[in-house]
Amino acid sequence: MQVNEYFDGKVKSIGFENSEGRVTSGVMAVGDYEFGTSEHELMKVVSGAISAKLPGSDSFETFATGQQFEIEANVKFQVQIKEPTAYLCFYS
């Protein structure tokens, strides 16, 4: 397992690998963040909500507990977190 910390500790994740591939499980504190991808990502919201401005979009879309969204490789996207939120990210 690998522990990661971003944005002065406001985003933390634990990376691992299993039969489903590479995964990170993490938590984001309230705030606005910009992430970049190096490969395709599938983000699943476990608890809370992620408002994401996905590449090619002019507005934020909110994904609540149980919802998911995909991000292509080599792009940047913005997120707004209004309450502490947990997620799972699958890489492919």
N, C-alpha and C positions, 0 to 999 in steps of 0.2 A: 504494500500500500504506500501511496505517496500523498503527503499532506501539502496543500497549496494554500497560499494566502495572498490576496490582492487588495488594492485600494485601502491601504493602511489598516488591514485586518477586517474591513467591512464585508468582504466576501471570502469565505473559506470553503475548501472542498477536500475530499479524500478521493484519490484516484485508485482504481483497482481493475483487475481483469478477471472475467469468468467466462462461462460458456456462451454468454451473449456478446462478448467482445470487451472493448475498453469502455469504462464507465467512470464518471465522477458523480459523487453525491455531495451536495453542498448546501450552504445557507448564505443568504444575502441580507444584510441589514438595510434599513430604510436609506434610500439615496438614488442618485442618477449615475449610471455607469455606461461606458462604451467598451465593448469587447471586439476582438478580432478572432477570426477562425483560420485554422490551417488545414482543416478537413471538414467534411460534412458532419453536422451535429443535429441530434434529435433531443430537444429539451422537453422534459416532462415536469410539470409543476406538482409537487408532492403536498405542499401546504402553503397557503397564502396566495399571492398573485404576482405575475410578471407582466408589466405593460412594456411591449417591445415595439420599436420602430424598425421594422425589417427592411433589408435592402430593397430599393425600388418603391418603397411606400413613403407617402408624405405625412402619415399620421401614426400614432401609437395604437396598438391593438392589445387588449387585456386578455391574458390567459390565466384562468383561475385553477384552483385545486382540481386535479384530474385531467386537465387539458394539456396539450402539447403543441409545439411548433418546430419547424425545421429551418436550419440555416445552412446554406451552401458553403463550400470551402473558399478561403481567401477573400472574405468580405468582412466589413465592420457593421455592427448593429448596436443600437442604444436600448437601454432598459431603464425603466423607472420602477422603483420598489417603494410601495406605500406602507407596508408592514413587513416584519421579518418573514422571509419566504424560503422554503426548502425546495430543492430541485434534484432531478437526476438527469445527467447528460450522457447520451450514448454517441459514440464516435464511429464513423465508417468512412 
